[in-house]
Amino acid sequence: MQPLVKRSLMAASLLLAALAPLASCTNPSYPPAPYTAPTPGGYPAACAECGTIESITAVSPRTSIGAGAIIGGIAGGLIGHQIGQGSGNTAATIAGAAGGALLGQHLQNRNKPASAYQFRIRLDDGAETTVEQPDNPGFRVGDPVRIINGRVEAR
């Protein structure tokens, strides 16, 4: 082989070896972006979670029997069981369990907000939905909003 051809092949080999790592810079494992059909007039499509507030109502938050009532009932029943003998013992156990459950539920609810807000929203697609959340950060009827993770947010 002639020295010039040999040097050219060696230079080409070195160039390919140097550029080979760059070939991995393109990542074919990413799927192509989903196709979004253009909307009439070229305007963006309506937001599926967007709408306008039609009404705001202050409501009592939904409460359920929780751990406070269960723990209170067990503790009350154990304390009531220590009182009396025979049928008096049974009555004291039942009264202690009931009283403990009521006290436990009361203590649990004492830490909950006094009211919540129910927002009735007319979505941009014409549907209507209701969202309940513990606060109203200043929304009024007619405000444009978006529902994000079950909460009303400003748009």
Residue pairs with C-beta under 8 A, 6 or more apart in sequence:
36 45
39 45
46 124
46 125
47 124
47 146
47 155
48 123
48 124
48 125
49 123
49 146
49 147
49 148
50 123
50 124
50 144
50 145
50 146
50 147
50 155
51 121
51 122
51 123
51 124
51 129
51 144
51 145
51 146
51 147
52 121
52 122
52 142
52 143
52 144
52 145
53 119
53 120
53 121
53 139
53 140
53 141
53 142
53 143
53 145
53 152
54 120
54 121
54 122
54 128
54 141
55 119
55 120
55 141
56 117
56 118
56 119
56 120
56 136
56 139
56 140
56 141
57 117
57 118
57 120
58 115
58 116
58 117
58 118
59 115
59 116
59 117
59 118
59 132
60 115
60 116
61 112
61 113
61 115
61 116
61 132
61 134
62 132
63 109
63 112
65 105
66 105
66 108
67 104
67 108
68 104
68 105
68 106
68 107
68 108
68 109
69 101
69 102
69 104
69 105
69 108
70 101
70 104
71 104
72 100
72 101
72 102
72 103
72 104
72 105
72 107
73 97
73 98
73 100
73 101
73 104
74 97
74 100
75 100
75 104
76 96
76 97
76 98
76 99
76 100
76 101
76 103
77 93
77 94
77 96
77 97
77 100
78 96
79 96
79 100
80 92
80 93
80 94
80 95
80 96
80 97
80 99
80 100
81 89
81 92
81 93
81 96
82 92
83 89
83 92
83 96
84 91
84 92
113 134
113 135
116 132
116 133
116 134
117 132
117 133
117 134
117 135
117 136
118 130
118 131
118 132
119 130
119 131
119 132
119 133
119 139
119 145
119 152
120 128
120 129
120 130
121 128
121 129
121 130
121 131
121 145
121 147
121 152
122 128
123 129
129 147
131 147
131 150
131 151
131 152
133 150
133 151
133 152
137 154
139 145
139 152
139 154
143 154
144 154
144 155
145 152
145 153
145 154
145 155
146 152
146 153
146 154
146 155
147 153
